[in-house]
Amino acid sequence: MILKILLILSTGTLGVFVGTQLAEAALIVPYWKGLSPNDFFDFYKNYGKKLHQFYSPLTIVSTLLPLATIAFCVFTRQKIEPLMWLMVIFTLLFFFSYFVYFKEANLSFTERSFSDELLSNKLNEWANWHWGRVVCELVAFVCGLILLVKK
């Protein structure tokens, strides 16, 4: 019963998180790409912190719940299905992508630490990393859905 509740919470938060990330990829990033460098940097200066404040709790909860789910299985000595390991691995991949790439990239936007001419390339690079992150989130979410159906 506890395992099913943890799976529901894990899958639900992963679903909400991937939905917000898809919205960011499909709506916010194209908007950014359409702005002039000055308008983009002004936007990011004004709203970058708010985006971070919105996404940070979602990222943390979407990471902690799958980890709590697998920890519960370990501590109660339940069989851990390969899909649960995959869910956790892809969860950790999207979580650590923040530290590998996004933390520094976002800071460079905030500090405007590169020339205006590089903005288009930096936004394309950011978008590519973001889509990679979305793929990891989708895999984790689908693993959670399959595990729920099996339970």
Order of alpha helices (4+ residues) and beta strands (2+ residues): alpha-alpha-alpha-alpha-alpha-alpha
